[in-house]
Amino acid sequence: MGVGGDALGRRRSSPGRSRGGRGVGRSRGGAAGGRRPRTARSRPDHQDRRHSGGPPASAGSGAPQPSRAQVVRGAGPGAAVSRQGPPEHASTVHGESFRWRLEFERTQEPRALDLAVDNGFAALAALPDGDPRRPVMLGHLASHLHRRYQLTGDAAALREAVRLEREAVAACPPGDPRRAAYLHNLGTRLRGLHDRTGDESALDEACAVGREAAEAAPGKPMYLISLAAHHMARYQRRGRPDDLRRAVAWAREGLAGSDPRDPHRSAYLNITANAVSSLADHTGDRAARSEAVELARAAVAATPPTHHDLPGHRRNLAMHLRGLFRLTAETALLREAVDVTGKALDALPHGHPDRAGCRSALSETLLMLFDHTGEAELLDDALDAVRNALADTAPESPSYAPLLNNLSIVLRARHEVLHEPGARQEAIERAREAVRLAGDGPRRAIFLDTLAAALGVQDDTVAWNPAERRENVDAARRALVGTTGEERGRMLATLAWALQKTTWSPGEEKAIAEAVEHAREAVGVIPEGHRWWPSVALVLGTILLRAHELAGSTPLPEVADVLAGGLAAEGAQPYDRVACGRALALAHTRAGRPAAALGALERSIDLLPRIAPRSLVRGARERGLERHHGLAAESAAAALAAGRPERAVELLEQARGVLLAEAIGSRGRDLARIRPDLAGEMALLRDRLAEPAAAGREHAAVLAAAETRRADADRWDDLLARIRRVPGLEGFLGRPRLADLRAGMTDEPVVIVTCSAARADALILDRAGVRSVPLPGLDGAQADAWASYLRGGDVPQEHLLDLLAWLWDTIAEPVLDAVAPAPGTRLWWTPVGPLSLLPLHAAGRHLDGGGASVLDRVVSSYTPTVRSLVHARSRRTAEPAAGRALVVAVPEAAGQPPLPGVRRETAAVAGLLPGARVLGGGDAVRDELLAALPRFEVAHFACHARTDLGSPMSSGIVLAEGAPLTLASIARLDLGAARFAYLSACETAGTRVGLADEAVHLAAGFQLAGYPQVVGTLWSVSDRIAARIAAAVYGGSVQDGRLDPERVPHALHHAVRAVRDDYPRAPGLWAAHVHHGA
């Protein structure tokens, strides 16, 4: 047999990946999954013919013969197999068998391979006993059967190939010069049998006969490389470092002893690259990782352009490039991986059996490209690639289960990133199927690990399922069997995490002790400084905290030490470091060390820019911040526990509205006044970094755009450093300071409402300073539940009344009692987290009478952060608007119900503002609106709006024709003359719960564009009531045809109260309208 897929084996036969369900150090596509790279076939069989003879000569009859392609298609005679004739007839039939094999390799027609097998058996049947040609024919027939196995996954064909190879060896006694070749071939078949069935005895026998072959023909490169492959497979199976060291040594020796002109040299390079890559996985040796890449590049370069091994060698090169990229983050490596993966796939014709493996490799590369760029569209391409690979693969193929495993990983990513309905459940089902198909084979642990990861996904969309939790523990426990080294450490952490998610209660000491034991062992196995260290430290720290909570017996110093190490781990994933910081703060809090808890959270907040770097697309930055929603409230609670309310305000400002603050700060007037040149440079970079991803781009173009973004992000950092060296701009875009915030305050208060698991408080900020009001009745879980309930839509009116009463009792009444506002006082609400999606301005017991409501006490406005309010006030002018108003009226839009109230509303607004320009119907198109907005001070939209919770920046105003006016396009504007925007549409001030602190909604987008005041809505509104409220707002704000923005919040307040008085039992009609801004 020779080098190649069946000769030297597949170091990584599984295309699967291992990503952490909660981040227990799983790297996408990296060594974490413990997978082996697939070794490409180097020829159909590469049987060593020096001793076993070559293909027999043809014994043609001289008569005209049809082409073999015609025979395969049934177009001519010659397909029949004769088993009768004189002894020389065996050679004739054997020759036919070999030629049919060559025909198969040329056409990939399965029927040609069947004829090769049939003629091979016929040739053997025609041989007399003891014929010296028998070993040759046995070896060739075994090769045909092995090729059938590769094509179909038929284990019976593989077992028959092993039987035939054993018979060939038996026919060559010791001393026979052909014996080494047949031993070599038997070894490769045996290792293939192990790969298919998991039979470890077959693998041990492969190592033994491979060793005998190498010793019988000292220095023969092919035998040394094959022997290396056998020991590599045994290392992958049992994790014994000795097997790995021997494999690498033999592969290097075989490669060094090979002639550069050896036709198999590309295969030698390929297999040696795989062995060295495994050495890098085991040791973490960066030099070995680089060596593997160079060897793989050489393998590709040494492979003829038309050779059928070239796609496989390219596929392996892409895998090694991905491995090196994980260490270096060098974009050029990922670019090369994208390129060679695409070339590998393009070189294979449709229907080729290797296309599935290339598609799977493409899927892995796309997942890594997604990690690098954040472009969610790549997850669509990754899903398409792996589904197409499955469609091209027969269920009985040995590649089918690994493809299912890979599909599970892609689906899990789609659940975690896109919140795609059904993705997690399908991920679980596909992983279960892969485990079932694996049986007791060597891939079983890999697939069990993937199953445990899918079952371990735990977020707000996953209901508690005790049966799944038990299955999660069982899968993690079984995946651990036989693993060694750092991989064992990661899987130990996975098992410990699965155990801690089961229901614990006092008295379950055994389960607690097991989880702690596994987590401690994991921390002992993974060295500090390893990229998995923070996630493993987090597992141990979390479990010890739970154990302490239940038993009060765990020493907290151990918790603090391990979590502090995770928080401080430079070079690790910032998400894991922040998670360690949050857990560390909890440990300090329970130990009665509030100052230490505050310090841990301050360090965690400082890492937020690394979680959402400017080099990523906007959606990826949002997702990064969303993973740590709640951090701001925890930090405020820690600061208040430490007696530092002023610091609580600063941390809330630093940890919330991160992207909003960046956008607002870059438009600051101080920069434009002091250094207009730098302001212009920053505006250019800001717009370049905000460019949305173009749909349907080639993957190379996606990567090129990512490189451009990274370069622009570096320029941004350099520009920021230059700006901060300018006198008067030292704190530009820096951490917020209370002194600066207070400078923008008035005597009317800003009320920040924050709630964490530890405590709930209101922070009242005005010109005099900060004071806190405890809110003991406010429960964070209940706030989360109400926010999610409202986002679901169609909330009954009686439930809304219950919500408003709860908000009054727990928040509004204690705050207003503390503020004691005079009638008509304005008050700005700054709710934190899910509270920002609740109608605090309408809180009250509206059916009780007696003024027990916010509407009866103050005039409410909202601001997502104090900084955004200060910014809005800086753009506000006291003069009434000159009357330049743009009214956008869309009473009818495709796919939307008509809005008859829009016409009445438009007439009322335009009637009060005589100079208004009305754009309606086909005139209201996106480009026209974007061009018109800078010319008008007032913008009024009466139409439908669309809220996209999956991609909030795609939310927008629905127009009659064409594309909507999206939040992304609005937020890029910088309108110096803007005064007021009214969004008379549905849900223009709402977003998904996890992004509540980032205020990613239309109302905030219009504020960012330059409008100091915006009216929006929290949920769907009645067409008739919307028109009534709009008419009342303008009626109370316009005098002599000019709108006075100072009157807008009061006018809205009175309009809402009037509807409330008419419909007190229907808050859905009047509690949705909100005022944002100055």
N, C-alpha and C positions, 0 to 999 in steps of 0.2 A: 504494500500500500504505500504510501509515501507521505510527504508533508501535505498539509492542508487540513480541511475541516475534519475529515475522518482519520487522517493520519496523525495529526498533532492536536486535534481537539479544539473545542471552543472554551477559551478561558472564561468568557462571559457569555453563556448561552441565553441567559435571561435578559430580555430587553427591559425588564422592570426597573423601577426606581423606588427609593424609599424616602418619603417626606413625612415629617413628624406631624401627627395629628394635633399635637399642641406644641411642637417645637422641641422634642427631646433630641436635639442635635442632628436631626436628619437633614442631610444636604441633598439637594435635588440631583439625582443622577450620580451622586458621588459614591464613595466607598461605603457610605452608611448603609446602603442596601445590601452590601456583600455580594454583588453580582459579578459574573465573569464575562469578559468581553468575548464576543463571538469571533472565532478564528476562521477566516475565509478559506474556502476550499481552494487549493492551489492547482489542482487538475482534477479530472474526474476521479482518479484514484492514485495516480503517481506510484503505481506498483514498481518496486525496484526490479528492473529487468536485467541487471547485470548477471544475476544468478538464476533468475526464473525464466529467462528467455523473453523474446519479444512477441508481438502479435503475429500469429501464424500467417503465412502467405495465403492470398486468395486462390481458390481453386475454381476459377470461373469456367463455365462450359463453353464459352465462345459464342453462345447464342445471344442475341440482343436482350438486354435486361432493362426493366423499368427502373426509374430512379427510386431510391429508398423512400423519398417523400411520397412518391406515388403509391408505393406499396403500403405505407402507413395509412394513407387515405383510402386504401382499398381500390386503387386505380390500376393495379396490375398484379400478376402472379408473383410468387416468391415468398409469401409470408408463412407458408406452411413449414413445419419442422419435421424432418425425417429422423427416425431413430433406428433405421436399418441400413446395413451396408457393410463393406469390408472395413478393417481397422483404419485404413487411411481416410475413410469417410468421417471419422471423429475429428480429424484435423480440418476437413472442409467445413463441417458444421461449426467447429470452434471459431474458424475464421469468420463465418457469417455472424456468429454471436458478437465478435469484437467489432465488426463493421456496423452492426446495428447499434452498438453502444456509442460509437463515434457519431452515427446519425442522430441519436438522441441528444448528444451534447451540442450538436449543431442546430437542431430544430426545437428541442425541448418537447417533442411529441411523446407522451407517455407510452403510446403503442410501440414505438421503436425500442424503448427500454424493456417492455414486456417480451418483445421478440429476442432481444439480447439474452434475457434470462432463459427463455424457452430453449433457444439454441444451445445455451451453455449446459443446461441439464441434458439435452439430447447428446451433446458431444461426450459428456461423462458416461452416459449410458452405453455409448458405442465403444468405449475403451475396454480392452480385455484387462483382467486382473493383473496387477503388477506392472502395468505400462508406465514407463518413465515420464510420459507426458502428463500423468495424472496431477501432480502438484501444480503445474502451470495452469491447467484448466480449472482446478479447484480454486486457485487464487483469483483468476479472472471472474469466475462465476460469483465468488464471494464479493468481489468489487461491484458487480452489477446489482446484486441484492442489497448491498449497502447503499448504493445510489437510489434504489427504490425506497429504502427506508428514509433517506434524506428527503425524498420527494413527497412521500405519503405519511411518514410517521409510523409505518407498519412495523411493530416490534417483532412480529414473527419473521419478517424478512431479515431483520438484524440478527436474531438468534440463529437463523439458518446460515447467515454469513459467518458467524462465529464457529458454528459446527464445521463448516467447510474449511475454514482456516486451520482449525485444530487437526483436521484430517490431512491437510497439506503438510503441516509440521510433522505429523506422525509418519508421513511417507518419506521424510528426509531425515535419516538418522544423524546423530552427532558426527561431525566431520564432513558431512555433505556441504559443499560450498553454497548451496541454495538455502540451507536451513536458516541462516541469519535473516534473509529477506522474509521468509514465511513467519518467523517469530515476530519480526517487526510488524507485519501486517496483522497477525493475530492480536498483538498488543493494542493496535489502534481500534480494532473491532470490539475488543473487550471493554476498552474505555468508553466507546460509544454505547455499549450495552449498559454500563453503569450510568451514563448520562441519561439514558432513556428510562431505566427501571429503578435506579438507586441501589443496585446490587453492589455492595462494597467488596464482596469477594471477587467480583469481576475486575474491579479496579486494582485490587491487590495483585491479581494474576497478571493484569496488564503491566504493572510495574515490574513484576518478576520477569516476564518473557521479554519485555523491552530491555531490561538490564542484560539478559542473556544475549539478545541480538547485538547490543552495543559492544559487549565483550567479545562476541564472535567475530566482529568486524571493527576492530579498534580504530577510532578516529573518523569513522564515517559520519559526516555531518547530519545526514537525514536521520540516522538512528539516535544520535545524541539529542537532536531537537525533539524527536518523538518521545524519547524517554523523559525529557524535560516536561513535555505536555502531560504525560501520565502523572508525574509527581505534582504538577500544578493542580491537576484535577483532584488528587488526593489531599493536597493542602486545602483546597477550597472545601472539600468535604469534611475534613477533620481538624483543620486549623493548626497542624503541627508545623512549627517554623522550620524544622529540619527538612521537610519535603520542599518547602519554598526555597530554602537556600540551595538545595541540590538542583532544583529545577532551573534556577537562575544560572548556576554554575555550568550545568550541562548545556543550556541554551547558548550562553556566551561562548563556551568552548566549541560547540557545533558551528556557530556563526563564524567565529574566528578561523576555523579550519576549512571553511567552504571557499570554493573558487568563486571570485566575483562574477565569472561567466556561467556559474551553475544555474541552469534554468529554474531551479527551485529556490534561489537565493531570496527572492522577494518574500516567499513563505517563511524562510528562516528568520528574516528580519521581523516579519509580522508576529511570529510566535515569541521571539525574544522580547519584542516590545511589550507583549502581554504579560510575560513573566516579570519583567522589570517593573511594570506598572503595579503588579500585585505586591512586589517588594516595597514600592513606594506607599501603597495602601497600608502595609503592615508596619513600616518603620516611620512613616511620615517624612521620609528623606526627599527633600525637594530636588536634589540633584538626580535621584532616580526617576522622579516624575518627568524632569526635563529630558533625561536619557530616553525614556519610553517614547516621548513625542518625536525625538530625532530619529529613533529607530523606525517608528511608524512612517515618518515622512520618507525615509530611505526605502521602506517597503513599497510605498506607493510609486516612488520614482523608478524603482527597479521592475515594476510590473508593466509588461507591454500594454499599450493602449487598448488593444482588442482582447486582452486576456480576461477570462471570466472571473478571475480572482480580484480584479481591480476594484469593483464595487465594494467587496468585503473588506479589502485593505483600506479603502477610503473610509468606510464605516468605522473601522477600528481606530484610524487616525483621528476621526472626529471625537471618539470617546476619550482618547488620551488628551486631546486638546481641551476638552471640557474639564478633565481632571486637573490639568495644569492651570486652567483659567480660575478654578476655585481657589487656588493658592495665590495667584498673582493679580487677578482681576484685570489682566491685560486684554484690552478690547480686541487687539489684533488676533489673539488666540480664538476668541469666540467668532470673529469674522471668518477665520479660516475654517472653523468647524462648520459654520453655516454653509460655506462654499463647498467643502468636500462632501458634506452630507447630500447637498443638492446634486452634485455631480454623480455620486454613487447611485442615486435614484434615477437620474436622467439616462444613465448608461444602460439601464435594464429595460428590455421591451415589456410591454403590457402582458401580464400573465406569467412572467418569469417568477419562479419560486422564491428568489432572493429579494423580490420587491417588498415583501412583507417586512423582512428584517431591516431594510433601508428605511421604510416608512416608520418603523418603530424607533430607529435611531434618529430620524427627523423629528419625531415627537419629543424625544428627550432633549434634543438641541433646542427645539422651540420653547420648551418649558424653561430651559436655562436662559434663553433670550428674553422670555417674559420676566424672569427674575431681574435681569439686567436693565430692561427698559421700562417695565411696568405696563406695557401696552396689552390690555386685556384681549384684544383681537387675536393675539398669538395663541391664546388658549383655545380659540375656535379652530385655528389651524392645527394645533397639536391634537385636538380631539378628532378632527377629520383624518389626520394622518394615521392614528392608531386604529380608528374604526375601519379605514380602508385596508390597513394591514390585516385586520381580522377577516375582512371580507375576501381577501386574497389567499387565506390560509385555511386548509381543511381542518375540521375539528380534531381529527385524529393525528394531526401533525405535532411533532414535539415542540414546535414553536407556538402552538396555539395557547397553551397555558401562560407562557411568559407574556404574550400579547394581552391576554386578559388582565394579567397583573399590571401591565403598563396602563391599560385603559382605566383600571381602578384608580391609579395615581392621578391621572389627568382629571377624572371625574371628581376626585376629592379636592383637587385644586380649584375646580370650577365652583364647587360648593363653598369653599373657604373665601374665594375672591369675588365671585359673581353672585353668590347666594342663589345659585340656580336650583329651582325646585326639582326634587327627585335625583339630583346628582349624587348626594351622599348615599342614598339607598342603593342606587345602581352600583356605586363604587364598592359597597359592601357585598352585593350579590356577585359582582365579577370577581372579586378577590376570593370569595367562598368557592366559586367555580374553579378558579386556578388552583386552590389548595386541593380540591377534590381530584382534579386531573393529575396533580403532581404525585399523588400516592405517597410512597415513602422515598421518592426520588430526592436528588440533591438540591433541587430548587424549592423544596417544601418550606424550608425555614424562611426563604426570601418571601414567598407568597404569604406565609403566616404573618410575617412582619408587616406586609402591606395590609392584610386584613385587620390586624390589631390597630394600625394607624387609622383606617377608615372607621372602625368601630369607636376609636378613641376621640373622634371629632366631637367637640362639645362646645356649643354656642347657643345663642338665644333661639335658634330655629330648630334645635334638636330636643325633642321631648325625652324625659327620663324613661329609660327602658331597662329594667333590671336584667332581663334576659340578655340583652345586648351587652350590658356591662359584664355579666358573667362570661359571655363569649369572648369579650375583649381580653379579660384576664387569661382565659384558657389559650387563646391564640398567642398572646405575648409569652406565656409560659412555654408553649411548645416551640415557638420560634427561637427561644434561648438555647435549646438543646444543641450542643455541639459547637456553639460559637466560642471564639477565643479573642483575646486582645481587646483593642479599643472597641471593636464591634460588639463584643460581649458587654462592655461597659454601657454602650448605648442601649442595647436591648434590655439590660438589667434596669436601666432607668425607665424604659418603656413599660416593663412589667410592674415596676414600683408605682408608676403613675396610674396604670390601669387599676391596681389594687386600691389606691387611695380614692378612686372615684366610685368605688362601691360604697354601699351604705354602712357607715361605721357608727357604732354606739358604744357607750361604756360597757365593758365586759368582753369586747371582741379583741382581747389582747393579742391573740394569735395572729389575726389578720394584720393588725397594726405592726406587730413585731416583724412579720415577714416583709411588709413594705419597707420598713426602716432598714432592715438587713440588706435588702436588694439595693436600695438607694445608696447606703453607705459603701457597699462593694463597688457600685458604679463610680462613685466619686474617687475611690481608691484606684480604679483602673484607668480612668481618663485623666491624663496629666493636666495640671494647671497650665494655661496658655493654649491648650487645644481649643479649636473652634467649637467643640461640643461642651466645653467645660461649663459655661454659664447655664446652659439648659439642664445639664445633669445636676449642677449645684442647686438650681431652682427646684428640681424634683425633690432632692433631699430636704432642702429647707422647708418646702411646703408640707411635706409629710411629717416632719418633726413638729411643725407648728400645729398640725391637726392632732398629732399624738399628744402634745402638750395641752391642747384645748380639751381633749377628752379625758386625759388621765392626770394632767398636771405634774407629770414626772420627767418630761424631757428637759435636759439642761439647755437653756436658751443660749449660753455662750457658743455652743457648737453651731446652733442655727445661725447666729450672727456671723461667725467666722466664715462659714461656707457661702452664705449669701453675699457677704462683703466681697469675697473673692470673685464671685460671678459678676457683681456690679462693676468691679475694677478691671475686668478682663479686656484689655485693649486688643483690638483685632477681631473680637468676636462679634456676632450679630447684635446690633444695638437693641433690637427688640428683646432678646433674651436678657441683656444687661438691665434694661429698664424693668423687666419683670422681676429680676432679682432685687432691684432697688425697692420696688413696691412691697415685696415679701419681707425684705429686711426692715422696712419701716414698720410693718405690722409686728414683727418680732420685738422691735424696740418699744413699740407702744404697749405691748402686753407685758413687757418687763418694767414699765413705768419710766421709760427714758424718752420723753417727748422731743427733747432737743436732738438726740441722735436720730430719731425717726424723721424729723424735719430735714436733717442733713442728708439722709439717704434719698429722700424725695427731691430735694434740690438738685442732687447729682443726677437723678433720673430725668428731671425736666431738662437739664442741660443737654441730654442726649437726644431730645426730640428732633432737632435739625438733622441728625444722622438717620433717623427713622424716615424722615420725609425730605431727602436732599433735593435740591433744585435740579439735579441732573435727571430726575425721573419725570415722566409725564404727570399731569395734574391728577388723574385718577389714581395712579399708584401712590402719590403723596397723600391723598385723602385716605386711601386704605391703610397706609402705614400709621397715620395718626389715629384712625378709628380703632385700631387694635389696642390702643391704650386709652380709650375713652374712660373717664373716671379718675384719671391721674390728677387732674386739676382739683377736683373736690377732695381727694385724699390729702393733697398737699395743703389745701386751706385748713382742713381739719387738724393736721399736724401743727401748723403754725398757730392756730388758735389754742390748741392744747399746750403749746409752749408759751402762751401769753403774748403772742405777737400778731395782732390783727392787721397791722400795717403790712407785715410781710405776707400775710394771707392774701391781701389784695394784689400785691406784686406778683405772687406766684400764680394766682388765677389769671392775671393778664398775660403772663409768660406762657402758660400751658394751654390757653384757650385762644381760638382765633389765630392760630399760628400762621396760616396762609393769608388770612385777612390782614393781619398786622404787617406782613411782608409787603403786600400789595399797597396798603394805605401808606406805609412809611416811605415807599419808593416814590410816592407822589407828593411828598411833603413840600410845603411852600418854602421852608427855610433853605433847603438845598437849592431850589430854583432861584432864590433871592441871592444867596451867597456865592454859589458856583453854578451858574446856568449851564456851563459846558459839561460839567459832571452830571447834572440833572438830565441833560439830553442823552448822554451816553447810557445812563441808567434806564431811561425810558425805552431806548432801543433794545437793550438787553432784556428788559422786562417783557417786552412784546415778543421777542424771539423765543424766550423760554415759555411763554404762554401759548405758543403755536399749538393748536390741536393736532393730534396724530391723523394723518390722512388714511382713510380706509382703503383696503385692498392693495397696499404696497407690497412689493417683493420683500422677502426677509432680509436680503442684503441692504435694501433701502431703509428698512426699519432700524437695522444696526447702524447704518451711516447717520441716520437722524439722531440716534442715541449718542453717537460720538460727538456730533455737533452740539447737542444739549450739554454734554459733559464739558466740552470746551467752553461753552457759554457760561456754564455754572462756575468754572474756574475763573473766567473773566469777571464774573459778578463778584466773587470773593476778593479778587484783586482790586476791583473798583471800590468795593466797600472799605477795604483797608486804606485806600487813598483818600476816600471821603472822610474817614475818621481822623485823618491827620490834619484836616482843615480846621483852623480855630473856629469854635462855635458849633462844630458838627461832631465832636468827639463821641457823643452817645448815639449817633445816627443808627437806626435799626438795632439798637442794643437792648439789653434787658430793661423792662419798664421800671421806672422809679416813682415811688409814691409822690415825691415832690413835684414831678412833672405832671402827674395825673391831677393832683390837687390844683395846679395852676389853671387847669381848664374847667374847674368846677364853679358852680354858683351856690347860692343859698338853698336852692331846691335840690333835694337829695337824689342820689343814685343808690338803689338798693340791690345788692348782689345777694342772691339766694343760692346757697350751696348745701349739698346733702351728700354724705358718704355713709359707709357702714358704721363709722365711729360716732358721727354726730351730724347735726343739721343746724345751720345758723344763717342769719341775715347780717350782712355787713353794710352799714349805712355810711355812705361816703358823701361828704359835701366840702365846702370851702374850709370848714373848721377842722376836718380830720376824719378819722374812721372810728366807728363804734360797732360792737357786735351785739346781736340779739339772739339768744339761744332759741331754737325751734324744736323743742323736745317731742312734739307730736308729729313731726314730719318724718316719714319713713321712705327711704330710698327705693326699696323694692316696690312699694305702692306707687311711687312716682313713675318708675319704669313701666309698671303695668298700665297705668293710665295713658302714658305717652304712646305705648304700642297699641292700645285700644283705639285711641283717636286716629292713629295712622291707618288702622284697618278700615275706617269709614263707616257710614251708616250707624252712628251711635244714637240710640233712642234719646228723646228729649229728657226723660226722667233720669237717665244716667248722667247726662250732662249737668243737670241740676245737682245731682249727688256730687259730681266732680267739683262744681263751683263752691258748694258748701264745704267740702273737704279742704279746698284751697284756702277758703276764708278762715276756717278754724285753725289750720296748721301753719299758715304763712301770713296771709294778708292782715288779719286782725292783730296778731302780736306785733307786726311791723308798724302798722298805722298807729297803734297805741304808743309805740316807742317814738315815732316821728311826731305825732300830734299835729298834723298839718292843718293850716288854715283852709277854709273853703276855697276851692279853685286852684289850690297849689298843684303844680306839675310834679310828677314823680317818675323817674326812669327805672324800669325793672331790668335787671341783668341776671336772668336765671341761668343756672349752671347745669349742663348736661340735659337730661330729658325734661327737666323743669322748663326749659326754653320752648318746648312744644305745647305747653299748657297755658290756658287763658287766665293768667294772673290778674289782668286788668278787669276781668269780669267776675272775679271771685266774690262770693257773697251768698247770703241766704235770702234770695230774691222773693220768695213767697212769704216770708215772715214779716216784712215791713220794718219800719224803724231805722232805715238807713244802714243796715248791716251788710254793706257791700262796698267794694272799691269804687264802683261807679258813682256812689253817693258821697265819696270822701275826697278823691283826688282825680286829677286829669292824668291818665297814664300814657307813657310812651315806653318803647323798648330800645335797648341798644345791646348788641351782642357782646361788646367789651367796652370798658371805659375809654380805651384808646380810640375806638371808632367814634364814640360820642365826642371826644375832644376834637377829632379830625372833622366831624360834621359841623361842629360849632365854629371851627376855624374858617369854613367855607360859607357860613351863613352871613347874610347882610340884612340890615334892618329895613332897607327900602323895599316897598312892595314891588312885585314883579311887574315888568312893563307891559305885560299882557301877551307876550309872545308865547303861545300855547299850541301844542300839537295834540290833537285828539285822534286816536286810532280806534276805529269802530269796526268790529267784525261780528255782525249779527249772525252770519252763516259761514260755516267752514266745513270742508269735506270731512265726513265721518263723525261730525259733532251735531248734537241737537241744536236747533235754532234758538236764538236769544232775542225774543221780541223786545225785551226791556232795554236792549242796547240802543235802539233808535230813540226812545224817550230820554235815556240818559245822555246820549250825544247831543240831542237838541237842548237839554237843560244846561249842560256844561258850556257848549258853544254859545248859547244865548247869553250866558253871564260873562264870557270872554270874547268880546266882539272881534278881536283880531286873530282868533284861533284858526288854525288850518286843520281841516278834517280830512283824514285819509281813511277811506272805507273800501270794502270789497276788494276788487282786483288792484286798486292803487296801493293797498297796504301790503307791500312785499318787503322782505327782509332788507335787501340792499338799499332800497329807497328810504326805509326807516333809519337805518344806521347812518346814512348820509344826512338825513334831516335833523336828527336829534341834537347835534351841536348848535343848531340855529335857534333853538327854542328853550325858554326857561322852565316851562311847565310841560310835562308829558302825561297824558291821560290815556289809559288803555281800557277799553270796554270790550271784552272778548272772552274766549276760553283760554285757559292756561293748562299746560301739561307738566306734571311733576314726575320726573324719572328718578325713582329711589335707587335704582341700580347704578345710574350714571348721572348724579345730580347736576353736573355742568351742562348736561343735555336738556335739562328742563327748560321750558320756554313759553313764550306767548304764541298761541296758535293763530296763524294768519289764514286768510281766505284761500290763498294759493301759495304753492312753493314751500320752502323750508321755513320752520318756525324761527322766531327771534329768540335765540338760546341765551341761557345764562352766561355761557362762555363768551359769546360775542358781546354781550352787554358789559360784562366785567372788564373787558379790554379797553373800553372807552374811558376818556378822561375829559369830562365836559366842564369847562371852566365857568360857563354861564348858567349851569343847571341850578334850579331852585327847589322844584317839587315834582315828584312822580306819584301818580295814583294808579294802582294796579287793581282795577275792578274786575277780578277774575278769581278762579278757585285756587286755593292752596299756594298762594304766592309767597308765603312766609313760613313754609314748612319744609323739612328735609327728613332723612332717615335718622333714627334715634342715635346711632353710633357717631353721626357727624353733627349732632346738635351743637357741640361746642365750637364747630368751625363755621356755623351760620352759612351753609352752602345752599342758599335759596335765592329766589328772584328779588325779594325786597332788599336783601343785603347786597346783591349784585348791582342794583340801581344806586344804592348808597355809595358803593365803591366807584361807580362810574362818575360820581360827582354830585348826586342829588342829596342835599343835607337832610331832606325829609321825604319819607316814602310811606304811603298807606298800602297795606297788603292784607292778606287773609290767611287764617290758620287752617281752614278746611273749605269744603265746597259750600258755595253760597247761593241763595235764591236769586234768580234773575230779577224778579220784581223788587225784592228788598235791596239788592245791590244798587239798582237804579235809584231807589228812594234815598239811600244813605249818601250816594255820590252827589245827588242834587242838593242835599242838605249841607254837605261839607262845603261845596263851592258857594252855596247861598250864604253860609256863615263866614266865608273867608274872602269873598270878592267885594270890593267897593269901587264904584266908578270904573268898572271894567278891568280892574287890576287886582290880582290875587295877593293877599298879604300872608306870607308863609307863617308868620307868628300866630295867626288866628287858626291855622289848620288843626293842630291837636285839640284845641277847645271845640272847634266845630265838629270834629269827628266824635269827640266825647259826648256832645249834646245829641248828635244824630243817633248814636248807639243807644243812649239812654231813652230817647223817644221811642225807638222800636222796642226796647225792653219794656217800657211802660205799656205798650200796646199788646205785647206778646210775652208776658213774664214767664209763662210755662214753656216757651220754645226758645231756649238760648241758642240753639243751632242757627237761628235766624239773625241774631244780633251779637253774639260773642266772638265771631270769627274775625271781625275787622280790627286791625291793630295799626298803631302808628309807630314808625321806626325813625329814629334820628333826633336832630336837635330840636 
